Amino acid sequence: MPKLENKLIKCLGIDKSKCIYSNTRVHYVDIRKATHFKGRFFRSLFGKVVQKFYDDIFDIETFDNLIEKYPKGVKKYKKLKTELDYYRYFMTEFGGLIEKQLLKVNPKIRIIIEEFILNEFRKLYNKYGLFLTWESIENYIEYDKNRDRVFEAFAYIPGIFMDMYNLGRIFRSFTSRRGEYANEPQDIVIYTGDWHSVNYKNFFNSIGFKTIFLEYDSHVEITDSDYKFKTGIEHCVNISKLKLPLFIDNESKEMSEERKVERASKEIKRILNGIGIKTKSKIDINTLLKRLIRAKKIRERHLE
């Protein structure tokens, strides 16, 4: 994952002009960092729950400081009582990010996404709802009570809203902007942990998608309709039937004539210098290349 992130790092920012892959949109979120939550109180509360779970030494005073710093946030959270209360609260805490995506989705698909997420939320709430309460949080922070359950409640329930956000991005349309891919998404890669992957698999199965690549034991041959393969590497899939490359490099595809001249001139200069022929200047090479390109175009017109 870090290698993929480094390769696409310039495509992750708001400014996509530095991304050299013109057909690619990249989005990365780690829900454990809580940076996607709008409200500072819940962002801090979420952070404390996660920190308490992962850190062997947790300073309880930092939780007391959170209570003192955000009295209104604590008061508002304590008022949450019902399944609907928590559903609306988490939707609000994503600060309109989910709504922004879903507004650009076909209304029929949007309804399917909303119904699927609501159904998954209800399953999770039935299992973890008791561990979302303020009392449960205090007992967890102070006495380590229901440690795993409280952490899972805060990991899974906000997590399902993150999946809602991502499904919105998958099915939405994008505004056309120069230098950016603005068509409907194709060849979508969702790189997630197992829990999220199961959610996406269940959603796509519910709307009739066909599974071509499967997770399998390395010693078992998999046959899925007309697709058959065998490999000894677990958790790898044969993507040879996909349209490749997935990422198209702007710098090597559809380069401007000026860019081609610049790149070619550097290469010619390197070759000439290598055999002992020193060029007078860069302009000489550029001029020569422009004439060659112009001559080539004239020749192609005559041959048409």
C-alpha positions in Angstrom: 0.0 0.0 0.0 2.7 2.6 0.8 4.3 2.0 -2.6 1.0 2.6 -4.4 0.4 5.7 -2.3 3.8 7.0 -3.1 3.3 6.4 -6.8 0.0 8.3 -6.8 0.9 10.9 -4.2 0.5 13.8 -6.6 -3.0 12.6 -7.5 -4.3 12.7 -3.9 -4.4 16.4 -3.4 -7.2 18.8 -4.2 -5.1 20.3 -7.0 -5.0 17.5 -9.7 -2.8 19.5 -12.1 0.3 17.8 -10.8 -1.0 14.3 -11.3 0.5 12.9 -14.5 -2.1 10.2 -14.9 -4.9 11.9 -16.9 -7.4 9.1 -16.7 -7.0 8.6 -12.9 -8.8 9.9 -9.9 -7.3 8.8 -6.6 -8.8 9.0 -3.1 -7.3 7.8 0.2 -8.8 7.8 3.6 -7.8 6.2 6.9 -10.8 6.3 9.2 -8.5 5.8 12.2 -7.1 9.3 11.7 -10.5 10.8 12.1 -9.6 13.7 9.8 -12.7 13.3 7.8 -15.1 14.2 10.6 -16.4 17.7 10.6 -17.0 18.4 14.3 -13.9 18.9 16.4 -15.5 17.3 19.4 -16.4 14.0 17.7 -13.0 14.0 15.9 -11.3 14.3 19.3 -13.6 11.7 20.9 -13.0 9.2 18.1 -9.3 9.8 18.4 -9.3 9.1 22.2 -11.3 5.8 21.7 -8.7 4.7 19.1 -5.7 5.9 21.1 -7.0 4.1 24.2 -7.3 0.8 22.3 -3.8 0.9 20.6 -1.7 2.6 23.3 -0.5 0.5 26.3 -0.2 3.7 28.3 -3.1 6.1 28.0 -3.3 9.4 29.9 -6.8 9.7 31.2 -6.3 13.4 31.8 -6.5 13.9 28.0 -10.1 12.6 28.1 -10.9 14.9 31.0 -9.5 17.8 29.0 -11.7 16.9 26.1 -14.8 17.0 28.3 -13.8 20.5 29.6 -12.9 21.8 26.1 -16.2 20.6 24.4 -19.0 20.8 27.0 -21.6 21.5 24.2 -20.3 18.5 22.2 -20.6 16.2 25.3 -24.1 17.5 26.1 -25.2 16.9 22.5 -23.7 13.4 22.4 -25.4 12.4 25.7 -28.8 13.2 24.2 -28.4 10.5 21.5 -30.8 7.7 22.5 -32.3 5.9 19.5 -31.0 4.2 16.3 -32.2 7.2 14.3 -30.4 9.7 16.6 -27.1 8.0 16.0 -27.7 7.5 12.2 -28.4 11.3 11.8 -25.4 12.2 14.1 -22.9 10.2 12.1 -24.3 11.5 8.8 -23.9 15.0 10.1 -20.3 14.4 11.4 -19.2 13.7 7.8 -19.9 17.3 7.2 -21.9 17.0 3.9 -19.2 14.9 2.2 -21.6 12.0 1.7 -24.4 14.2 0.4 -22.0 15.9 -2.0 -21.2 12.6 -3.6 -24.8 11.2 -3.7 -26.2 14.4 -5.3 -24.2 13.5 -8.4 -25.4 9.9 -8.5 -28.3 8.7 -10.6 -31.4 8.9 -8.3 -32.2 5.2 -8.8 -28.7 4.2 -7.8 -28.7 6.7 -4.9 -31.8 5.1 -3.4 -30.1 1.6 -3.6 -27.0 2.9 -1.9 -28.9 4.6 0.9 -31.1 1.6 1.5 -28.1 -0.8 1.6 -26.2 1.4 4.0 -29.2 2.0 6.2 -29.8 -1.8 6.4 -26.1 -2.4 7.2 -26.2 0.4 9.8 -29.2 -1.3 11.5 -27.3 -4.6 11.7 -24.3 -2.9 13.3 -26.4 -0.8 15.7 -28.3 -3.9 16.9 -24.9 -5.4 17.8 -22.9 -2.4 19.0 -25.5 0.3 19.8 -25.1 -0.2 23.6 -21.4 0.5 23.3 -21.9 3.9 21.6 -23.4 5.5 24.7 -21.6 8.1 26.7 -21.7 5.8 29.8 -20.0 3.0 27.8 -17.3 5.4 26.6 -16.6 6.6 30.1 -16.4 3.0 31.5 -14.1 2.1 28.6 -11.8 5.0 29.1 -11.6 4.8 32.9 -11.9 1.1 33.6 -11.2 -0.6 30.3 -14.7 -2.1 30.4 -15.9 -3.7 27.2 -12.7 -2.7 25.5 -13.1 -4.6 22.2 -16.8 -3.8 21.9 -16.5 -0.1 22.3 -13.6 0.0 19.9 -15.5 -2.1 17.3 -18.5 0.2 17.7 -16.5 3.2 16.8 -14.6 1.5 14.0 -17.4 -0.3 12.2 -20.3 2.1 12.5 -18.5 5.2 11.2 -16.8 2.8 8.8 -20.1 1.9 7.1 -20.7 5.7 6.4 -17.2 5.8 4.8 -18.3 3.0 2.5 -21.4 5.0 1.7 -19.2 8.0 0.8 -17.0 5.8 -1.4 -20.0 4.2 -3.2 -21.2 7.7 -4.0 -17.8 8.5 -5.6 -17.9 5.3 -7.6 -21.3 6.0 -9.2 -21.2 9.8 -9.4 -20.5 11.9 -12.4 -17.7 14.5 -12.4 -17.5 18.1 -13.7 -15.3 18.3 -16.7 -12.1 20.2 -16.0 -9.0 20.6 -18.1 -6.3 18.0 -17.3 -8.6 15.9 -15.2 -10.5 12.7 -15.9 -14.2 13.7 -15.8 -16.0 10.8 -17.4 -17.9 8.2 -15.4 -15.5 6.1 -13.4 -14.2 2.9 -15.0 -11.7 0.2 -14.0 -12.3 1.1 -10.3 -9.8 -0.3 -7.8 -11.0 -0.3 -4.1 -8.0 -1.2 -1.9 -9.4 -1.9 1.6 -9.2 -4.2 4.5 -11.3 -7.3 4.7 -14.3 -5.8 6.5 -14.8 -3.0 4.0 -14.2 -5.4 1.1 -17.0 -7.6 2.3 -19.3 -4.6 2.4 -18.5 -3.7 -1.2 -18.9 -7.3 -2.3 -22.3 -7.6 -0.6 -23.4 -4.3 -2.2 -22.3 -5.2 -5.7 -23.8 -8.7 -5.4 -27.1 -7.1 -4.4 -27.3 -5.2 -7.7 -26.4 -8.1 -9.9 -22.6 -7.8 -10.4 -20.7 -10.9 -11.3 -17.7 -12.0 -9.3 -14.8 -12.9 -11.7 -11.8 -12.9 -9.3 -12.2 -14.8 -6.1 -10.1 -15.2 -2.9 -9.1 -18.8 -2.8 -6.8 -21.4 -1.3 -3.6 -21.7 -3.2 -4.0 -25.5 -3.6 -7.5 -25.4 -5.0 -8.3 -24.8 -8.7 -11.1 -22.2 -9.1 -13.6 -22.4 -12.0 -16.0 -19.5 -12.4 -18.1 -20.0 -15.6 -15.7 -19.5 -18.5 -12.8 -18.2 -16.4 -10.4 -20.7 -15.1 -6.9 -20.3 -13.6 -4.6 -21.9 -11.0 -1.8 -20.2 -9.1 0.3 -20.9 -6.0 0.1 -17.3 -4.6 -2.6 -16.6 -2.2 -4.5 -13.3 -2.2 -3.3 -12.5 -5.8 -5.6 -12.3 -8.8 -5.0 -12.6 -12.5 -5.9 -9.3 -14.0 -4.7 -10.1 -17.5 -8.3 -9.8 -18.9 -8.6 -6.2 -17.6 -8.0 -3.3 -20.0 -4.4 -2.3 -19.2 -2.7 -0.1 -18.3 -5.0 1.1 -15.5 -3.0 4.3 -15.2 -2.1 6.3 -18.3 0.9 8.5 -18.0 0.2 12.0 -19.3 3.8 12.6 -20.0 4.0 9.7 -22.4 0.6 9.9 -24.1 -0.7 12.7 -26.3 2.3 14.9 -25.5 2.4 18.3 -27.2 4.7 18.8 -30.2 6.8 21.1 -28.1 7.1 18.5 -25.3 8.1 15.9 -27.9 10.8 18.2 -29.3 12.2 19.0 -25.9 12.4 15.3 -24.9 13.8 14.2 -28.3 16.4 17.0 -28.3 17.8 15.9 -25.0 18.1 12.4 -26.2 19.8 13.4 -29.5 22.2 15.6 -27.6 23.0 12.8 -25.3 23.7 10.4 -28.2 25.8 13.0 -30.1 27.9 13.8 -27.1 28.4 10.1 -26.5 30.1 9.7 -29.9 32.2 12.8 -29.5 30.0 15.2 -31.6 29.5 18.4 -29.6 26.4 20.4 -30.4 26.6 24.2 -30.7 23.4 24.8 -28.8 20.1 23.4 -27.8 18.4 25.6 -30.4 20.2 23.9 -33.3 18.8 20.6 -32.3 15.3 22.0 -31.7 15.3 23.6 -35.1 16.4 20.4 -36.8 13.7 18.4 -35.0 11.0 20.9 -35.9 12.0 20.7 -39.6 12.0 16.9 -39.4 8.6 16.8 -37.9 7.3 19.3 -40.4 8.7 17.4 -43.3 7.2 14.2 -41.9 3.7 15.8 -41.8 4.1 17.1 -45.4 5.1 13.6 -46.5 2.1 12.0 -44.8 -0.3 14.4 -46.4 1.1 13.6 -49.8 0.7 9.9 -49.2 -2.9 10.2 -48.1 
